[in-house]
Amino acid sequence: MDQQVVKLAEETLARHDALTRELSDPNIYSDQRRYAEIAKEHSRMRRGAEMSQALLDAIQEGREARELVATAEDAEMREFLAAEAEGAEEKVAELSEKIRVELVDRDPNDDKDVIVEIRAGAGGDEAALFAGELEEMYSRYADRLNYKHRTLSSNPAEVGGYKEVILEIEGDGAYSVFKHEGGTHRVQRVPKTESQGRIHTSTATVAVMPEAEDVEVEIGPNDLEIDVYRSSGPGGQSVNTTDSAVRITHKPTGLVVTCQNEKSQLQNKEQALRILKSRLLEREMEERAKQAGEMRLAQVGSGDRSAKVRTYNFPQGRITDHRVGVTSHNLESTLGGDLEEFTKALSAKERAEKLAAEANAPASGNGATR
């Protein structure tokens, strides 16, 4: 029996019970921010608390069965109780592994919706076309998972594809699925404009951010500078006739977000604020990770532009993920949204590294804050 997991289960139940009591206090409704934080944590912990209770119940059942085996006089009864004890032990082992994944491994942002920013990198027109293919790949992957998705902002290139495109993907565990896509993606192929058949390498960068909630990011009333201007490019009859495009500058950090996809200035402002809040949350996550010495997690969460994460080789029909050494020769199906092979390998690598870090970490006084 893994005593670390048992202790974690006990702490998880204690924390969940404390949150339940706090939510039952009528006074909590007077502080809506506090209520939202507690309700969110309570909801996130529900599954872990249920598993923890089942684990502790199974441990108790096994203990009682073993005690009865020692006192039973009837051979048939002893055999029955021994089988019960063995079954309880198997259940404990199974639940321990599930709890380890659910509680020890779990990123607190995993359940959130996600914002994916794709930008053309080196390679000119080819980079823009590749950025468009990545946008289609992620949209199709979202469709396969029955996630909702929409374009928050885009800057199409004249040749096709995008100079930049920002997607919002909504669904249960969306961040846990897409968070490993952050980094530099490389494409190797012969461009249509290449007369001598030479293979060119182009890049597109992907940044993946959990969508921030209002309780997570505070923006002061004087922190924003908001400008409006005429839209340009696709967008309907109102393009170039109304000041519907919005540019928001976050003065404390210098972050700038622009949106012009919608015809309504209000809608563009709302979408720009959503992107800005997610970028601010991303900065905060990076800072926390750096302070904790967890640079790898900062890279995973932020889409570090210097990390060459995956290469798409068209002449050989091959995709290689350099982080886990996984190579697939199903280029067409992968670009069609079949990313499960890479997602599972990257998630397994993340779990293994977190478990190793947990095992090597100094003892903590409270493991229930997860």
C-alpha positions as CSV (number, residue, x, y, z in Angstrom):
1,M,0.0,0.0,0.0
2,D,1.4,3.4,-1.0
3,Q,1.2,5.5,2.2
4,Q,1.9,8.7,0.2
5,V,-1.3,8.2,-1.8
6,V,-3.2,7.2,1.4
7,K,-2.1,10.4,3.1
8,L,-3.0,12.4,0.0
9,A,-6.5,10.8,-0.1
10,E,-7.0,11.7,3.6
11,E,-5.9,15.3,3.0
12,T,-8.0,15.6,-0.1
13,L,-11.2,14.5,1.7
14,A,-10.4,16.9,4.6
15,R,-10.0,19.8,2.2
16,H,-13.2,18.9,0.2
17,D,-15.2,18.6,3.5
18,A,-13.8,22.0,4.6
19,L,-14.9,23.6,1.2
20,T,-18.3,22.0,1.6
21,R,-18.8,23.5,5.0
22,E,-17.7,26.9,3.7
23,L,-20.1,26.8,0.8
24,S,-23.0,25.9,3.2
25,D,-22.3,29.1,5.2
26,P,-24.8,31.8,4.0
27,N,-22.3,34.6,4.7
28,I,-20.1,33.5,1.8
29,Y,-22.6,34.9,-0.7
30,S,-21.7,38.4,0.5
31,D,-18.3,38.0,-1.1
32,Q,-19.0,36.9,-4.7
33,R,-15.3,36.6,-5.6
34,R,-14.6,34.3,-2.6
35,Y,-17.7,32.3,-3.4
36,A,-16.6,31.8,-7.0
37,E,-13.1,30.7,-5.9
38,I,-14.4,28.2,-3.4
39,A,-17.1,26.8,-5.7
40,K,-14.6,26.3,-8.4
41,E,-12.1,24.5,-6.2
42,H,-14.9,22.4,-4.7
43,S,-16.1,21.3,-8.1
44,R,-12.6,20.6,-9.3
45,M,-11.9,18.4,-6.2
46,R,-15.2,16.4,-6.4
47,R,-13.8,13.6,-8.5
48,G,-10.7,13.3,-6.5
49,A,-12.7,13.3,-3.2
50,E,-14.9,10.5,-4.5
51,M,-11.9,8.4,-5.4
52,S,-10.3,9.1,-2.1
53,Q,-13.4,8.0,-0.2
54,A,-13.6,4.8,-2.3
55,L,-9.9,4.1,-1.5
56,L,-10.2,4.5,2.2
57,D,-13.4,2.4,2.2
58,A,-11.5,-0.4,0.3
59,I,-8.6,-0.2,2.8
60,Q,-11.0,-0.6,5.7
61,E,-12.9,-3.5,4.0
62,G,-9.6,-5.3,3.4
63,R,-8.5,-4.8,7.0
64,E,-11.8,-6.1,8.4
65,A,-11.7,-9.1,6.1
66,R,-8.1,-10.0,7.2
67,E,-9.1,-9.7,10.9
68,L,-12.1,-12.0,10.3
69,V,-9.9,-14.6,8.5
70,A,-7.8,-15.0,11.6
71,T,-10.8,-15.7,13.9
72,A,-13.0,-17.8,11.5
73,E,-13.2,-21.4,12.5
74,D,-14.9,-22.7,9.3
75,A,-12.5,-23.4,6.4
76,E,-15.0,-22.4,3.8
77,M,-15.6,-19.1,5.5
78,R,-11.9,-18.5,5.8
79,E,-11.5,-19.1,2.1
80,F,-14.3,-16.7,1.4
81,L,-12.9,-14.0,3.6
82,A,-9.4,-14.4,2.2
83,A,-10.9,-13.9,-1.3
84,E,-12.6,-10.8,0.0
85,A,-9.4,-9.5,1.4
86,E,-7.5,-10.2,-1.9
87,G,-10.2,-8.4,-3.9
88,A,-10.0,-5.4,-1.6
89,E,-6.2,-5.2,-2.1
90,E,-6.6,-5.3,-5.8
91,K,-9.2,-2.5,-5.6
92,V,-6.8,-0.5,-3.4
93,A,-4.0,-0.9,-6.0
94,E,-6.3,0.2,-8.8
95,L,-7.7,3.2,-7.0
96,S,-4.2,4.2,-5.8
97,E,-3.1,4.5,-9.4
98,K,-6.2,6.5,-10.4
99,I,-5.7,8.9,-7.5
100,R,-2.0,9.3,-8.4
101,V,-3.0,10.4,-11.9
102,E,-6.0,12.5,-10.7
103,L,-4.3,14.3,-7.8
104,V,-0.6,14.0,-8.0
105,D,-0.3,14.5,-11.7
106,R,-3.1,16.9,-12.4
107,D,-2.4,20.4,-13.7
108,P,-4.9,22.8,-12.1
109,N,-5.5,24.4,-15.5
110,D,-6.3,21.1,-17.2
111,D,-10.1,21.5,-17.1
112,K,-10.1,25.0,-18.6
113,D,-10.9,26.1,-22.1
114,V,-7.9,27.0,-24.2
115,I,-6.7,29.8,-26.5
116,V,-4.3,28.8,-29.3
117,E,-2.3,31.4,-31.1
118,I,-0.6,30.4,-34.4
119,R,1.9,32.7,-36.1
120,A,3.8,32.3,-39.4
121,G,7.5,32.1,-38.7
122,A,10.5,31.8,-41.0
123,G,9.7,31.0,-44.6
124,G,7.5,33.8,-46.0
125,D,4.5,32.6,-47.9
126,E,5.2,28.9,-47.1
127,A,5.1,29.8,-43.4
128,A,1.8,31.5,-43.7
129,L,0.3,28.5,-45.6
130,F,1.7,26.1,-42.9
131,A,0.1,28.3,-40.2
132,G,-3.2,27.8,-42.0
133,E,-2.7,24.0,-42.1
134,L,-2.0,24.0,-38.4
135,E,-5.2,26.0,-37.8
136,E,-7.2,23.4,-39.8
137,M,-5.5,20.5,-37.9
138,Y,-6.4,21.9,-34.5
139,S,-10.0,22.7,-35.6
140,R,-10.4,19.2,-36.9
141,Y,-8.9,17.7,-33.8
142,A,-11.4,19.8,-31.7
143,D,-14.2,18.5,-33.9
144,R,-13.1,14.9,-33.3
145,L,-13.3,15.5,-29.5
146,N,-16.7,17.3,-29.8
147,Y,-15.2,20.5,-28.6
148,K,-16.5,23.9,-29.7
149,H,-14.1,26.2,-31.5
150,R,-14.1,29.6,-33.1
151,T,-11.7,32.2,-34.5
152,L,-11.1,35.1,-32.1
153,S,-8.7,37.0,-34.3
154,S,-7.0,36.5,-37.6
155,N,-4.7,38.2,-40.1
156,P,-4.9,36.3,-43.4
157,A,-2.0,36.2,-45.8
158,E,-2.5,37.2,-49.4
159,V,-1.3,33.8,-50.7
160,G,-3.6,31.9,-48.3
161,G,-3.1,30.7,-44.7
162,Y,-2.4,33.2,-42.0
163,K,0.2,35.6,-40.7
164,E,-1.5,35.1,-37.4
165,V,-4.7,33.4,-36.2
166,I,-6.1,32.9,-32.7
167,L,-8.5,30.2,-31.8
168,E,-10.7,29.6,-28.8
169,I,-11.4,25.9,-28.0
170,E,-14.1,25.0,-25.5
171,G,-14.6,21.6,-23.9
172,D,-14.0,19.4,-20.9
173,G,-10.2,19.1,-20.4
174,A,-9.4,21.2,-23.5
175,Y,-6.2,22.6,-22.0
176,S,-5.0,19.2,-21.0
177,V,-5.4,18.0,-24.6
178,F,-3.8,21.0,-26.4
179,K,-1.2,22.3,-23.9
180,H,1.6,20.3,-25.4
181,E,1.2,21.9,-28.8
182,G,3.1,25.0,-27.8
183,G,6.4,25.7,-29.5
184,T,7.9,25.9,-33.0
185,H,6.5,23.6,-35.6
186,R,8.7,23.0,-38.7
187,V,7.5,21.9,-42.2
188,Q,9.8,20.5,-44.8
189,R,8.5,20.3,-48.4
190,V,8.9,21.6,-51.9
191,P,7.0,24.9,-52.3
192,K,4.8,25.3,-55.4
193,T,6.9,28.2,-56.5
194,E,10.2,26.2,-56.3
195,S,11.2,25.4,-59.9
196,Q,14.2,23.2,-59.1
197,G,12.4,20.9,-56.7
198,R,14.4,21.8,-53.7
199,I,13.0,21.1,-50.2
200,H,12.5,24.2,-48.0
201,T,12.1,24.4,-44.3
202,S,9.5,26.8,-42.9
203,T,8.2,27.3,-39.4
204,A,5.1,28.4,-37.5
205,T,4.9,29.1,-33.8
206,V,2.1,28.0,-31.5
207,A,1.3,29.4,-28.1
208,V,-1.2,27.6,-25.9
209,M,-2.9,29.4,-23.0
210,P,-5.6,28.3,-20.5
211,E,-8.5,30.7,-20.8
212,A,-8.4,33.0,-17.8
213,E,-11.5,33.5,-15.6
214,D,-12.4,36.8,-14.1
215,V,-11.5,35.7,-10.6
216,E,-7.9,34.8,-11.7
217,V,-6.8,38.0,-13.4
218,E,-7.3,41.5,-11.9
219,I,-7.2,44.4,-14.3
220,G,-7.3,47.9,-12.7
221,P,-9.6,50.5,-14.1
222,N,-6.7,52.6,-15.3
223,D,-4.6,49.7,-16.7
224,L,-6.0,49.7,-20.2
225,E,-5.7,52.0,-23.2
226,I,-8.4,51.2,-25.7
227,D,-8.2,52.4,-29.3
228,V,-10.7,51.9,-32.1
229,Y,-10.0,52.0,-35.8
230,R,-11.3,50.9,-39.3
231,S,-11.2,47.2,-40.0
232,S,-9.3,45.9,-43.0
233,G,-9.5,42.6,-44.9
234,P,-12.4,40.2,-44.9
235,G,-15.3,40.9,-42.6
236,G,-18.5,41.9,-44.5
237,Q,-20.1,45.1,-45.7
238,S,-19.1,47.1,-42.6
239,V,-15.4,46.7,-43.2
240,N,-13.7,50.0,-43.9
241,T,-16.9,51.9,-43.1
242,T,-17.0,51.8,-39.3
243,D,-14.5,52.0,-36.5
244,S,-15.2,48.5,-35.3
245,A,-11.6,47.2,-34.9
246,V,-10.2,47.4,-31.3
247,R,-6.7,47.6,-30.0
248,I,-6.2,47.2,-26.2
249,T,-2.9,48.0,-24.5
250,H,-2.2,46.7,-21.0
251,K,-0.1,49.6,-19.7
252,P,1.6,47.8,-16.7
253,T,3.0,45.1,-19.0
254,G,2.9,46.6,-22.5
255,L,0.9,43.7,-23.9
256,V,-1.1,44.7,-26.9
257,V,-4.1,42.8,-28.4
258,T,-6.0,43.7,-31.5
259,C,-9.3,42.2,-32.8
260,Q,-11.2,43.0,-35.9
261,N,-12.9,39.8,-36.9
262,E,-16.4,40.9,-35.7
263,K,-18.5,43.6,-37.2
264,S,-19.4,44.9,-33.7
265,Q,-16.9,47.0,-31.8
266,L,-18.3,45.6,-28.6
267,Q,-17.7,42.0,-29.7
268,N,-14.2,42.8,-30.8
269,K,-13.5,44.5,-27.4
270,E,-14.8,41.4,-25.5
271,Q,-12.7,39.0,-27.6
272,A,-9.6,41.2,-27.2
273,L,-10.1,41.2,-23.4
274,R,-10.4,37.4,-23.3
275,I,-7.1,37.1,-25.2
276,L,-5.4,39.7,-23.0
277,K,-6.5,38.0,-19.7
278,S,-5.2,34.7,-20.9
279,R,-1.9,36.2,-21.8
280,L,-1.7,37.8,-18.4
281,L,-2.5,34.4,-16.8
282,E,0.2,32.8,-18.9
283,R,2.8,35.4,-17.7
284,E,1.8,34.7,-14.1
285,M,2.1,30.9,-14.7
286,E,5.5,31.3,-16.2
287,E,6.6,33.5,-13.2
288,R,5.4,30.9,-10.7
289,A,7.1,28.1,-12.5
290,K,10.4,29.9,-12.6
291,Q,10.2,30.7,-9.0
292,A,9.6,27.0,-8.2
293,G,12.4,26.0,-10.5
294,E,10.1,24.2,-12.9
295,M,11.3,25.6,-16.2
296,R,10.0,22.6,-18.2
297,L,6.4,23.3,-17.0
298,A,6.8,27.0,-18.0
299,Q,7.8,25.9,-21.5
300,V,4.8,23.5,-21.8
301,G,2.4,26.1,-20.6
302,S,3.6,29.0,-22.6
303,G,4.5,27.6,-26.0
304,D,8.1,28.6,-25.8
305,R,9.0,29.9,-29.3
306,S,12.6,28.5,-29.1
307,A,11.5,24.9,-28.7
308,K,11.3,22.9,-32.0
309,V,8.6,20.5,-30.9
310,R,7.6,18.8,-34.1
311,T,8.7,18.4,-37.8
312,Y,6.3,17.7,-40.6
313,N,8.2,16.2,-43.6
314,F,6.0,16.1,-46.7
315,P,8.4,14.2,-49.1
316,Q,8.6,11.3,-46.7
317,G,5.0,11.6,-45.3
318,R,6.5,11.7,-41.8
319,I,5.9,13.6,-38.6
320,T,8.4,13.5,-35.8
321,D,7.8,14.9,-32.3
322,H,11.3,15.6,-30.9
323,R,10.2,15.8,-27.3
324,V,9.1,12.1,-27.0
325,G,10.9,10.7,-30.1
326,V,7.6,9.6,-31.6
327,T,7.5,9.3,-35.4
328,S,4.3,8.8,-37.4
329,H,4.1,8.1,-41.2
330,N,0.4,9.1,-41.3
331,L,1.0,12.8,-42.3
332,E,-2.3,13.2,-44.0
333,S,-4.4,11.8,-41.2
334,T,-2.5,13.8,-38.6
335,L,-3.1,17.0,-40.5
336,G,-6.7,15.9,-40.7
337,G,-7.0,16.1,-36.9
338,D,-5.7,12.6,-35.7
339,L,-3.3,13.8,-33.0
340,E,-4.1,11.2,-30.3
341,E,-0.8,9.3,-30.8
342,F,1.2,12.4,-30.0
343,T,-1.1,13.7,-27.2
344,K,-1.0,10.3,-25.3
345,A,2.8,10.1,-25.6
346,L,3.3,13.7,-24.4
347,S,0.8,13.3,-21.5
348,A,2.5,10.0,-20.4
349,K,5.9,11.9,-20.4
350,E,4.5,14.7,-18.4
351,R,3.0,12.2,-15.8
352,A,6.3,10.3,-15.5
353,E,8.3,13.5,-14.9
354,K,5.8,14.8,-12.4
355,L,5.9,11.5,-10.5
356,A,9.7,11.6,-10.5
357,A,9.6,15.2,-9.2
358,E,7.1,14.2,-6.5
359,A,9.2,11.3,-5.4
360,N,12.3,13.5,-5.2
361,A,10.7,16.5,-3.6
362,P,11.1,17.2,0.2
363,A,8.2,16.2,2.4
364,S,5.4,18.7,2.4
365,G,3.2,19.6,5.3
366,N,0.1,19.8,3.1
367,G,-0.6,17.9,0.0
368,A,-4.3,18.8,-0.2
369,T,-3.8,22.1,-1.9
370,R,-3.7,20.6,-5.3
